[in-house]
Amino acid sequence: MDTTKPVAIVGFASSSREKAPFLDQGFEIWTMNHAPISWIPRWDVLFEIHTMEHLRQVAAHQTQPNDYLDWLSKQPGPGAEGHRPIYMQQHFDGVPASLPLPREELNTWFAARGAKVDGYFAKDYYTSTISWMLAMAIMQGRQEIHMYGIDLLQDEEYFYQRAGAEYLAGFARGMGLKVYIPEQSAMCKANYTYGFTVPPEYGTFDPLAKYMEDKADILDSQQKKATQDAHTFNGALQALDLVTTWLGTNGVEGKDLPTCIKEKRDEMERRFRQSEHASILLPGQAEAFRTTLIWTKHYARGGTLNP
């Protein structure tokens, strides 16, 4: 880790993550969670702030790549060739590259640069992984910090995470550090100026939001049914193939097969393909409605919609 280099903090948001300077070796790339095995082409420091219990739980529910925990366990530790730091809540023997996040050191550092009077220092104000990453970059004295793939738009978890990240971005700028946020990001932006323009009222978006939520839920149900149907029709195909094989051993082959078996197999093949295709297509449609819903709620709260 070279603290003289500018840092590019890269998240998952598709709005701007591809704009990160992956080809510029002058930047250190800091990312989070399972990005290294899901999409990011290069990284130098990883932040994984969740507990091991949480990681095992989400792995069991397949809400992250199933091989993420195994990948973590194979990353080389300090002193080993190819070591790259992985900051976690503490060092875990099962994750050789893991380093304890310096929480107390960060708090002490920020307190010393705030004020000695109560009320001037936002102690432990780390509301997201992004916040920890920003705090670390600031403490290390990085003179230039870029933020890509970071919107923190979601209506629940990400929304309450956003304030801490924006506070630290402002803190860094107040120290004279360069903090670059691409135009496409929703960070540090709003679509109204208090007193001069009127913020949009969220209530006017309720019918649209409800429609998109309902559509996403319906598509989820349809996807589950399509998956179940695909398994059923595939099972029927296998049964018909067994019957065909049995008939073949008894001298009934090809054109001599009963018409009803041929027709039934063609029907099962067609319905299996349709169900399989739907089970792949429907999750993407549901995600499209949910993504639109996120942006709608973001806009209704006063956020900008940048191209």
Secondary structure, DSSP 8 states (H G I E B T S, - for coil): --TTS-EEEE-S-TTTGGGS-TT-TTSEEEEETTHHHHT-S--SEEE--S-HHHHHHHHHTTSS-TTHHHHHHTS--TTSTT---EEESS-BTTBTTEEE--HHHHHHHHHHTT-SSTTS--TT---SHHHHHHHHHHHTT-SEEEEES-----TTHHHHHHHHHHHHHHHHHHTT-EEE--TT--TT--S--BTTB----GGGGHHHHHHHHHHHHHHHHHHHHHHHHHHHHHHHHHHHHHHHHHHHHTT--GGGS-HHHHHHHHHHHHHHHHHHHHHHHHHHHHHHHHHHHHHHHHHHTT-----
